[in-house]
Amino acid sequence: MKAIQITMDESLLAEFDADGEVQSKGRSAILRRVTADYLARRKRNKISADYKQAYRDATVPENELEGWQDEGEWPTE
């Protein structure tokens, strides 16, 4: 791991340090997890935006799905 320096507002740092999980696991552990969560959320949002864009731009020819409505089978109960 690599040590880094960050700057943080003193009141925010005091609130962070007062948190029980920060006190038990340490600042670094919580900041690593928060950073990983942030990056994972950004990745999910990017993938979601890419899907939306792809489907928004997709065009389906007018008769593309015609005739398929009777091809599926519903399971019997």
N, C-alpha and C positions, 0 to 999 in steps of 0.2 A: 504494500500500500504506500501511497505517497501522501506526505503531510502537506496541507495547504493552509493558507491564511484567508480569512474572510472578514469583512466588516459588517457589523450588525448594530442597529439602534440599541442603545443601552436598555430601554424599557422592554423591547422585544426580547433581548437576551435574558433579562431578569425573569420575564414570564416563561421563557423556554426552560431556563434552569430550574424554575420552581415546579415544573411538571414531574410527576412521579416516575414516569417511564424514562425520562431523560436522566433523572437522578439514579435510577437503577441500572440503566444500560449505558449511559454516557452520551455526551453530545455527538460524538463521531458516529456511533452506531445509528442513532436516530437520523442524523443528517444523511448518512449513506442510504438508509431505507427511504427517506422522503425523496431523495434525488432519484433513486431507482423507480419509485412510484410515479414521479413526475415524468420521467422518460418513457415509461411504459404507457402512461396515459396519452402522452403526445403521439406515440407510435400508433396506438389504437385510434386516436382521432384522425391521424393522417390516413390510415387504412380506410376508415369509415368515409372520410371525405373523398378519397380516390374511388371507392365503390359508387358513392352517390354521383360523382362526376361521370363515371363510366356509364352508369345506367341512365343518367339524364341525357347524355349525348347519344345513346343507343336509339336506333330507329328500327322498328319492326315493320316489315312490309304489311300492308293492309290485310292480306289473306294468309299470312304466315301460319296462323294457328287454326285456321278453318278446318273442320272435320275431325279434330282431335278430341272434342268434348266427350265423345262416346267411347274413347279408347281406354280410359282408366277403369279400374275395378275397385269397388269398395269392399273391404273385408266383411265377411259375414260374422254376425255376433253370436 
